[in-house]
Amino acid sequence: MKQRYLITGGAGFIGSHLARKLLDMGQSVYVLDDESTGSSTNVASLMNSPDFRFVHGSIMDDDTLARLVGTCHFVVHLAAAVGVKYILDHPLASIMTNVAGTERVLHYCARYEKPLFLASSSEVYGLQTKAPLKEDDFCILGATSVSRWSYACSKALDEFMALAYHHKKSFPVVIARLFNTVGPRQSPAYGMVLPRLVDQALREEPMTVYGDGRQTRTFTHVSDVVEAIIRLIGAPAAWGEVYNIGGTEEIAIGELARRIGQAAQSRSEIQFIAYEKVYNHNFQDMPRRVPDISKLMQATNFSPKIGLEKIIADVISDRMAQQAEQS
């Protein structure tokens, strides 16, 4: 039977890919997005589908949110502040979107008893240096004077609220912490490292790596993330649980820049820049952030299929097309 899905933030990077996948599966999709960081151009190719509807609006609009939640069978909550740079530049707006907005979504999902997928973030682990990170590991956050941790706290609070609603109101909620999702249509505008480095390489500009470049991350192709989300939604045993969704190939950012330059056949040099020259003087970063995805694999039989080489190639291809359109 055809199901109707509401995707908040569905005109964003991940949401637009999820919308396409659900439509391809024969489902019906409603997208609610205020285009603060997303764009209707991301879903322009979907507009002619009779099973797709785009609503320009905010999760803070009670009437709109209540109507859409009441109309749909499942809710995927992706609307959130995104990217370290955006969060540092807009700390108050980020907190309000992530906390107050999520509370409204939870309220209406509970009222209408609609299952909810809540997108959280690896940022909740904060300064935790353990690797790989398991869902029940301690979250180690910095001082409140360091604005970066306001985002981590807001996403952690989202999780607390969602689990409290799940246990008190007895409606299905599943939470996933996303680790560095990348792929086509991701904008470098909000501090996303991989598309930013690709753009610099394609323009033969210095490839700027913040800090000493030894900090390590994993990257996950957006199509893998979308597959994991859909599998979690379809796994009743996953309700009331938290899962990591992330890649398995750990790489230092300095080495990532080198591999991007090589794949783009770029003559760009790698330039290391102190954090304080990019962010404020008290910016803090973590040396490692690597997920343990064994819980996800056990619940859904899912593991990432697309490796880092293909991820880099896809982003290069996408950014080349974007630059060609702009020239």
PyMOL commands that set and color helices and strands:
alter all, ss='L'
color gray80, all
select helices_A, chain A and resi 13-24+40-46+62-71+84-89+91-112+122-125+148-169+188-190+193-202+222-233+236-238+253-263+275-277+294-300+308-326
alter helices_A, ss='H'
color red, helices_A
select strands_A, chain A and resi 4-8+28-33+52-56+74-77+116-121+173-178+181-182+207-210+216-217+220-221+242-245+251-252+270-273+288-289
alter strands_A, ss='S'
color yellow, strands_A
deselect
rebuild
show_as cartoon
